[in-house]
Amino acid sequence: MEIKDNNIDIRDKKEREIMAERNLNQKLKELDKQVEWFYSDDFKLEDASKKYKEALKLSEEIEKDLKNLKNEIEVLNEDFTK
């Protein structure tokens, strides 16, 4: 059953939310790997700046994804409280 409100398909929103969560989980795992590198035996000072910038960029993407996910959840909650 599809629930429609204001021409927005709630099921599509939920599917997008699930896909975003999967992508978010993948990004979080990748960030964990990048952070672990700094504590590993593979750490090289000459590579640290580049690795740090990559991790920073990924963390910014994760933050953006989390904000988008939060907004979608808030919209869903509003749709169900009407």
C-alpha positions in Angstrom: 0.0 0.0 0.0 1.3 3.4 -0.9 0.5 6.4 1.1 0.6 9.7 -0.7 0.5 13.1 0.8 1.1 16.3 -1.1 2.0 14.3 -4.2 5.0 12.8 -2.3 5.2 9.0 -2.2 6.0 8.0 1.4 7.3 4.6 0.2 9.8 6.3 -2.1 11.0 8.4 0.8 11.5 5.4 3.0 13.4 3.6 0.2 15.7 6.6 -0.2 16.2 6.7 3.5 17.3 3.0 3.5 19.6 3.6 0.6 21.2 6.6 2.2 21.7 4.6 5.4 23.5 1.9 3.5 25.7 4.5 1.8 26.2 6.1 5.2 27.3 2.8 6.7 29.8 2.3 3.9 31.2 5.8 4.4 31.5 5.2 8.2 33.4 2.0 7.7 35.7 3.7 5.2 36.3 6.6 7.7 37.1 4.0 10.4 39.7 2.4 8.1 41.2 5.8 7.4 41.4 6.7 11.1 42.9 3.3 11.9 45.7 4.0 9.4 47.0 6.8 11.7 47.4 4.3 14.5 48.8 1.5 12.4 52.4 0.4 11.6 51.7 1.6 8.0 51.7 5.3 9.2 54.1 7.5 7.4 54.4 11.2 8.2 54.9 12.2 4.6 51.5 10.6 3.8 49.7 11.9 6.9 48.6 15.3 5.4 47.0 13.7 2.3 45.3 11.0 4.4 44.0 13.6 6.9 42.5 15.6 4.1 40.8 12.5 2.6 39.4 11.6 6.0 38.2 15.2 6.6 36.4 15.3 3.2 34.7 12.0 4.0 33.7 13.1 7.5 32.1 16.2 5.9 30.1 14.0 3.5 29.0 11.9 6.4 27.8 14.9 8.3 25.9 16.1 5.2 24.3 12.6 4.8 23.3 12.6 8.5 21.6 16.0 8.2 19.7 14.9 5.0 18.6 11.7 6.8 17.5 13.7 9.8 15.5 16.0 7.6 13.8 13.1 5.8 12.9 11.5 9.1 11.4 14.8 10.3 9.3 15.1 7.2 8.1 11.5 7.6 7.2 12.2 11.2 5.2 15.3 10.1 3.4 13.3 7.4 2.3 10.7 9.9 1.1 13.1 12.5 -1.3 14.9 10.1 
